[in-house]
Amino acid sequence: MRPDFIAQTGAEPVNGLSPVAGRVAELNARYRHHSATDVLHHAMTDPQVGRLALVSSFGAESVVLLHMVAIKNRNLPVLFIDTEMLFAETLAYQMELTERLRLTNVQVIRASREAVFERDNEGLLHQSDPDACCALRKTEPLQNALLGYDAWITGRKRYQGKSRAALEFFENEGDIRIKVNPLAHWTSEDLQDYIAENRLPRHPLVAKGYPSIGCAPCTTRVNDGEDPRAGRWRNLEKEECGIHFVDGKLVRGPVAAA
């Protein structure tokens, strides 16, 4: 996403709510000691959060949040970004989970035909400029889709990397909207236990050595002992697709420790 993209959307609250920073501080203070399910369920009803959507990749661990949402409100908007470079297994998994969990408001988000034709007509942009490819196919379509929302739910966890090590339940996204991270304090073991206890279907690529799953051209198998995200943009100085911000800045590469 271009650095000026969010600024161009304007920072006025969608529904006349108070400034984002104040609401985030109040929400974190109020729910600091609550469980993941409590945080999620409160976020879905708390007027301080506002109009809310879940953004899901339908990836390796996505079923946890999707299941939690389905228990509370199957009609909550679920935004799924189809980059048109996803694994066939991911597309099949998305359809399977939507049906199994009876999700009634899954919205498939894609880049416009015009934008793809203009900037990646041959489908090779990921080879020469993976950041630009992520901006075109993920970041910009998502930001456009989120314009009508006050907040969105993510599946980010603290254990996933330096840029997420201090993650709170609620984040201020550029003074425009709130990000809700119900699983911020969960470990990989917590996720696996939840999936097993609720007998939820796993993404078919997990068993084949893909603990973190993105677009097919930019995701490789992970060897024993490697970081779970080692297969994402392997051998590149890139750790994020660019849909998240840290301290108001777009994150794609490693973040230096404070």
Steps between C-alpha positions, in 0.01 A plus 500: 500500500634848417596692819237767431215253445354508851546875526291541187207313656458764769510451875146585594327227706248308290212521745583819687689314773757662724869506388652157444796539738277572797268211427793260458648602836163460671432162338843361591455615860151351517582160348869461587446193718226337296528181295520491121137396467387775739698762307353383171142480622519838673652656187204375301256686726689788664385835354853636549619259230236592245429325171722192487625243248728197523781490244599138437756340271341156555857392568664256736350631826205701370241242603540599868368855461247396238358243740492750788316751283254238373403413857408861574376639167514308172396814312800708601673621180802282416735657246708250301768643271535288188828610344436261211837347585384287791546125527209299363487336844433838664209574268351157567554544876325837492193343344509206743520719811236741376257212459598306810486803733191634322655841448244710317692817419836403346608769255772420246725800440716535188700767322311659212553361152617844390766525771636151431511566124684828551754384760538122464359396165733199471462387860875524565518804728567279803835400346634850446328694780315288758409807707327657199319172433375484860389862477306436180342169591457520878557831672310739276197271446475445876525869585228573247281226650555636852391855424152432637622351829612644833701191597625164372598173663840346426661168591837648597687355798797621703705189436502557124793742488671814627249735340225326699680441832317775690164452333195617698140383467406831342717714270472844349530477123608841381230680701249363247379173649565242769664164452381226735749221576314249722775236468787736582609301806441151362782259423520256214409226747187689605389516138562132436317404819197709399490344154525148645249555781241639260577243229554767240635420153858603436634664190618210278843657442591501871563126493726552198737734683333840460432643851450849354326533165488793261505524123630196317797668323628652825448212747728199545510202734654552843768262628508354849637756747431800281277789598141429390509806273837411343323383186346842434708702250799274563841664450345847478515787751124477533288371788157656444272556202432860600144489631619579854657810655738541794527849653307636207739356241434230244685178589649275232855433617664424835434749780797604712475430870423805712 
